[in-house]
Amino acid sequence: MIKDMLRETDVFCRWGGDEFAILLPDTDLEGGRLLAERIRAGVNRGVVKGVEFSVSTGVGQHSTDEAIDSLLERVDAALYLARKNGGDRVETSN
């Protein structure tokens, strides 16, 4: 379902355990946030074998000259903020 929401240039991969990453080339922070909200809403509508799912998401935009590790730390902090704030939500990292 998630792959159907992505463009051919986007990259969707498992990051670890129950975490996934989506790389969105040529997408700003607001575009990433909107996609994350669409994915969250879509997953909430789905039930697989009687199990309901929810999505907590951290979204960030890569800054010029920023190390990739720094971006990943910011997005990870946003993800944990989403979980801390009750889950099933999207948080952005500025």
C-alpha positions in Angstrom: 0.0 0.0 0.0 2.8 2.4 0.9 4.7 1.8 -2.3 1.6 2.7 -4.3 1.8 6.2 -2.7 5.4 6.8 -3.8 7.0 8.0 -7.0 9.5 6.0 -8.9 12.3 8.2 -7.6 11.4 7.6 -3.9 13.1 4.9 -1.9 11.2 2.8 0.7 13.2 0.5 2.9 13.2 -1.3 6.3 15.4 0.6 8.7 15.2 -2.0 11.5 12.7 -3.9 13.5 9.4 -2.1 13.1 10.9 1.0 11.6 11.0 2.0 7.9 12.6 4.9 6.0 11.4 6.7 2.9 13.8 8.9 1.0 12.0 11.6 -1.0 14.3 13.3 -3.5 13.3 16.9 -4.5 10.6 17.0 -1.7 10.5 19.8 0.9 9.6 19.4 4.6 5.9 20.1 4.0 5.7 17.7 1.1 7.2 15.0 3.3 4.8 15.8 6.1 1.8 15.6 3.8 2.9 12.2 2.4 3.5 10.9 6.0 0.0 12.0 6.9 -1.5 10.2 3.9 0.4 7.1 4.8 -0.7 7.3 8.4 -4.3 7.7 7.4 -4.1 4.9 4.8 -2.5 2.4 7.3 -5.2 3.3 9.9 -7.9 2.2 7.4 -6.3 -1.2 6.9 -6.7 -4.3 9.0 -4.7 -7.4 8.3 -5.9 -10.7 9.8 -7.9 -8.8 12.5 -4.9 -6.6 13.6 -5.2 -2.9 13.4 -2.1 -0.8 12.7 -1.0 2.7 13.5 2.0 4.8 12.3 4.2 7.2 14.2 6.5 9.2 11.9 9.4 11.6 12.1 10.0 13.8 9.1 13.0 15.9 8.3 14.5 17.8 5.3 18.2 17.6 4.5 19.9 20.9 4.8 22.7 22.1 2.6 26.1 20.9 3.9 24.4 18.8 6.7 25.9 15.5 7.5 23.6 12.6 6.8 24.1 11.4 10.4 22.8 14.8 11.6 19.7 14.4 9.5 19.0 10.9 10.8 19.4 12.0 14.4 16.9 14.9 13.9 14.4 12.6 12.2 14.9 9.9 14.8 14.2 12.5 17.5 11.0 13.6 15.7 9.9 9.9 15.6 10.4 9.5 19.3 8.5 12.7 19.9 5.6 11.3 17.9 5.7 8.1 20.0 6.0 10.1 23.3 3.0 12.3 22.3 0.7 9.3 22.0 1.7 7.7 18.8 -0.2 7.5 15.5 1.0 11.0 14.5 3.5 12.8 12.4 6.2 15.1 13.9 8.6 17.2 11.9 12.2 18.1 12.6 13.4 21.6 11.7 
